[in-house]
């Protein structure tokens, strides 16, 4: 009974996500759905990504949070169009939230849209929003057991950005296990090891977006 | 429509949680529902807590994870009865999962039960399991914006354990803001600043459990 209800909600979501997909295709917008645990560094990664890609793409951002506008304020400071969704308790974004929000963005002047999902390593991976790809951030401070404990998000993502590698000397974290377990779950994933704080590795990530996202679309 | 369905699920959960509550009262078991983001250090805190309280309490543990038995293996190594729940995708524990699991524990020989919830800073706070108190772990690596972004869990918890303070020198984290925001959300909360790695602050936490949990019950 419970399962049936959940599957009906997912069906409705899928239908609306397909409508979003059509809008993105019509407008030639490449869409990246960015997911992670709370505090892994999604907004910091977006800040660095925007700085790196500003001359190559017309970027827009949708920020998803339970409450507050902290993240949208950080993105707005970079002069990029941004809209904040507050889910009011909901632990993930769904396709209808995105559809309602699109009207608030200048979508004729965007060709690369980042959707920053609610900080949650579980549910966001289950909801298709109409995006081209899912990408995720894993902070090494979360420990090396995370890929095998939260496999779905690692399996669904086309790219995994491993963040906060500047902290590796101060942690008992087995980086080899992280790399191995991610590849065992998702052999074709693009993997980046970066520090949003020092800037290390950001360039490989932005180059990957240029090649795999922007060039695919235009 | 969606809201109505959710509220029915919550009603059913509440009813089963009350049944659990009666079992805990009958058996004189104090129950702590431990919550946090993925990788904040719930299992590490449990390991330290068990070491500190082993001579004072008869401890049992229920481990909640989407998949795998890593955490149960770590607890089992300390010779404490433990049962692993795998939610198979579910992002939180619910009361019926606890009820089914209780039969697997020697509940006549336990007076302090820890339930380690699924790593998620959102949904676990919404589901009463029959516990005496909710407690949560916040890792300072998640950043100082977390209390205001995920208010419900901070409001629902009787104790907030701020973990990984050994990493403070390497982070741009505003500890004063964390303390201030937690107290603004929950003025009567018990607050601990600890490092599971170095052992700093663990003693205050275990003393608090002795005074507020064990003594209340026996």
Contacts between the chains, C-beta under 8 A, distances in Angstrom:
chain1	res1	chain2	res2	distance
A	2	B	9	6.7
A	5	B	5	5.2
A	9	B	2	6.5
A	37	B	37	5.2
A	37	B	38	4.7
A	37	B	39	6.6
A	37	B	119	7.4
A	37	B	121	8.0
A	37	B	142	7.8
A	38	B	37	4.7
A	38	B	121	4.7
A	38	B	142	5.6
A	38	B	146	5.9
A	38	B	149	7.2
A	38	B	150	6.3
A	39	B	37	6.6
A	39	B	139	7.5
A	39	B	141	6.7
A	39	B	142	2.8
A	39	B	143	4.7
A	39	B	145	7.9
A	39	B	146	5.9
A	40	B	142	8.0
A	65	B	149	5.8
A	66	B	122	6.7
A	66	B	149	6.5
A	66	B	150	6.3
A	66	B	151	7.8
A	66	B	152	7.9
A	67	B	148	7.5
A	67	B	149	6.7
A	67	B	151	6.5
A	68	B	148	5.8
A	68	B	149	5.6
A	70	B	145	5.4
A	70	B	148	7.5
A	70	B	149	6.8
A	89	B	122	7.7
A	89	B	126	7.8
A	89	B	152	7.0
A	91	B	91	6.6
A	91	B	120	7.1
A	91	B	122	3.9
A	91	B	123	5.2
A	118	B	122	7.1
A	119	B	37	7.4
A	119	B	121	6.6
A	119	B	149	7.5
A	119	B	150	7.6
A	120	B	91	7.1
A	120	B	120	6.0
A	120	B	121	7.3
A	120	B	122	5.8
A	121	B	37	8.0
A	121	B	38	4.7
A	121	B	119	6.6
A	121	B	120	7.3
A	122	B	66	6.7
A	122	B	89	7.7
A	122	B	91	3.9
A	122	B	118	7.1
A	122	B	120	5.8
A	123	B	91	5.2
A	123	B	123	7.7
A	126	B	89	7.8
A	139	B	39	7.5
A	139	B	141	6.6
A	141	B	39	6.7
A	141	B	139	6.6
A	141	B	141	3.8
A	141	B	164	7.1
A	141	B	167	7.4
A	142	B	37	7.8
A	142	B	38	5.6
A	142	B	39	2.8
A	143	B	39	4.7
A	145	B	39	7.9
A	145	B	70	5.4
A	146	B	38	5.9
A	146	B	39	5.9
A	148	B	67	7.5
A	148	B	68	5.9
A	148	B	70	7.5
A	149	B	38	7.2
A	149	B	65	5.8
A	149	B	66	6.5
A	149	B	67	6.7
A	149	B	68	5.6
A	149	B	70	6.8
A	149	B	119	7.4
A	150	B	38	6.3
A	150	B	66	6.3
A	150	B	119	7.6
A	151	B	66	7.8
A	151	B	67	6.5
A	152	B	66	7.9
A	152	B	89	7.0
A	164	B	141	7.1
A	166	B	170	7.6
A	167	B	141	7.4
A	167	B	167	6.8
A	167	B	170	5.9
A	167	B	171	7.8
A	170	B	166	7.6
A	170	B	167	5.9
A	170	B	170	5.5
A	171	B	167	7.8
A	172	B	197	7.3
A	197	B	172	7.3
